[in-house]
Amino acid sequence: MTTSGLHIVWFKRDLRSADHAPLLAAVAAAREAGRGVLPLYILEPDLWRRCDMSGRQWGFVRESLADLRRDLAARGQPLVLRAGPVVNVLAAIHRAQGIAGLWSHRETGTAWSWGRDAAVAAWARDRGIPWIETGHDGVLRGAADGAGWVARWSRNMASAPAPSPAAIPPATGIEPGPIPETLDRLIGRVPDICPGRQSGGRRAGEAAMQRFFDRRLLRYRRGMASPVTAGDACSRLSPHLAWGTLSTREVMAAAVRRRDELRDLPPAITGDRLKAIDAFIDRLRWRGRMIQGLEARPDSPHVTLDPAFEALRGAEAGLRGADTAGYLDAWSRGETGWPMVDACMRALARDGWLSFRMRAMLMAVASYHLWLDFRPTGTVLARCFVDYEPGIHWAQAQMQAGTTGSHAFRMVNPVRQSEVQDPDGGFIRAMLPALARLPAPFIHAPWTAPPSVLAEAGITLGRDYPAPIADPLAAARAARDRLSRALHGAGGTTDTSITENPDLIPATAPGTRKPRPQPEPNPTKLSPAKASPAKPATRRRKTDPRQLGFDF
Ligand SMILES: Cc1cc2nc3c(=O)[nH]c(=O)nc-3n(C[C@H](O)[C@H](O)[C@H](O)COP(=O)(O)OP(=O)(O)OC[C@H]3O[C@@H](n4cnc5c(N)ncnc54)[C@H](O)[C@@H]3O)c2cc1C
């Protein structure tokens, strides 16, 4: 390492000073060499122009950068922001001040970030500038998600989070640079209004963590699925983990601390909270595992994990063109005429967040009932999610679309989900005011309401609220038949077996059965298959359509 020049800490999805190994290492190296540290965020227009990135994500990042700037300034050197391609920004700094070392977390991203990192690595190598990358979230470069992964991850997560550096040797003579309010001008986007978005920044992350462990734990397991309860039952830590205002290790350490405290209390006092912590820790592990999966398959936003599904949707005869585009548009805008789907889309537009169960439903309905390809639908959801994390997102998008090679028949009944997760229809009414006066048994499927009920509620379908885009039962049957044909040959199959998916609930006519809350599925059982041919489902049932989970 040269002794002249600055030590640059390149912040990306790690917008914090605590538990930040590259920052600590850079501070130590700079101190030894008597040089300054330059904490740098590079606003990359090419990244933010990508169709999976959005203004709402920038809103969260902007607040996180402002918080980080304050934090670092108090330690001696504020965060510096520069806009442009990374190599150009680094080259300008190198020309002006010299760069002694580049320090960063390793990014597990899409093919785009791999390409960007390759260019940065080549640039640094050519100039003899060492780029020291550190792992993140227990994810290892080049390691397979196989035997021993959990033990390795658990060991990594069990180590104590490192504190923030007490003082940072400053890089003198460098303007911090403004943090733009929006990216609209820079990248030519329309404003992305998301009034219910969570606030960014370390302090907001710490407050969310505190709220979760103090108050939300009790509601976590029972309330995590329904859109009525999930917003106040889940941890809501996802954007903080995605943009790194909190590290997974810090959250894990807090969870373990809380578990130890609760273990000292009598069961009558702890209630469900110990189980809730275990369920939460499971999810942190799934998180690591899925990001590890993206290390192995950075192409997963672009190709189906099982090649057998590559040309199945969209390309099929008769589904290209206006019809497919119409479905995508209606689904994206929350105008399918299927209330739970539309309400979730509206909630997502407003808040930038949804529970796991509702995300899974949106993706599954798009992939089966509407027969849409996972790439455009996954992209629409990605940019709606403030917590967009490519490793989790594309693995989940492909799982729910059934393109991983396991669980190809992953249908979810949007009407049944509505009955179970929003039995009184309160969430739907809040999101779809046009349906506000429709009584509960019919709010889940307004097209089944007698004309007199619709008239009394002041609704004309197709005018006040969309008529259903398709009959859900017919659409699900068509999807099942297409899949059967594709998987079992042109003659199709009468095999209507389904997989072990708690979403596949025997259904009845709207409002005639008391809904039961369903347990959350365990994604570790659903991990992407190694490009194996899709297998017929394992559990067989009778062909009564009510047992297929998509009928009424
Ligand atoms: C189609 C689809 C797309 C998704 N895209 C994303 C995404 O881009 N970013 C994202 O963070 N999550 C994604 N998820 C997973 C999950 O829905 C969210 O993590 C969760 O809803 C976030 O809320 P929370 O932080 O309150 O979750 P909690 O239940 O409190 O979980 C705590 C943390 O564990 C992780 N986690 C939770 N569920 C999962 C899971 N099933 N798989 C992997 N990790 C999990 C997240 O980091 C989360 O913040 C997606 C799920 C689906 C079905």
The ligand as an ORCA input file, in Angstrom:
! r2SCAN-3c Opt
* xyz 0 1
  C     -41.912    -11.569     -4.046
  C     -41.178    -11.148     -2.782
  C     -40.213    -10.169     -2.838
  C     -39.501     -9.790     -1.697
  N     -38.562     -8.807     -1.810
  C     -37.869     -8.422     -0.724
  C     -36.894     -7.387     -0.817
  O     -36.629     -6.831     -1.891
  N     -36.239     -7.019      0.318
  C     -36.497     -7.624      1.533
  O     -35.877     -7.241      2.535
  N     -37.385     -8.617      1.636
  C     -38.094     -9.042      0.569
  N     -39.023    -10.041      0.690
  C     -39.104    -10.806      1.964
  C     -40.085    -10.269      3.012
  O     -41.348    -10.073      2.462
  C     -39.597     -8.996      3.672
  O     -38.273     -9.163      4.121
  C     -40.420     -8.609      4.890
  O     -41.765     -8.453      4.521
  C     -39.852     -7.313      5.451
  O     -40.558     -6.890      6.574
  P     -39.909     -6.929      8.028
  O     -38.546     -6.356      8.034
  O     -40.887     -6.357      8.973
  O     -39.790     -8.516      8.204
  P     -39.552     -9.409      9.491
  O     -40.532    -10.523      9.457
  O     -39.506     -8.627     10.727
  O     -38.147    -10.088      9.176
  C     -36.897     -9.544      9.590
  C     -35.937     -9.522      8.439
  O     -35.686    -10.832      7.959
  C     -35.534    -10.817      6.542
  N     -36.607    -11.618      5.952
  C     -37.905    -11.656      6.318
  N     -38.592    -12.525      5.562
  C     -37.708    -13.041      4.701
  C     -37.804    -14.002      3.666
  N     -38.954    -14.621      3.377
  N     -36.702    -14.302      2.963
  C     -35.525    -13.713      3.245
  N     -35.372    -12.801      4.218
  C     -36.441    -12.471      4.936
  C     -35.638     -9.365      6.101
  O     -34.363     -8.802      6.035
  C     -36.431     -8.752      7.232
  O     -36.191     -7.384      7.378
  C     -39.756    -10.436     -0.450
  C     -40.744    -11.416     -0.391
  C     -41.451    -11.773     -1.537
  C     -42.505    -12.831     -1.448
*
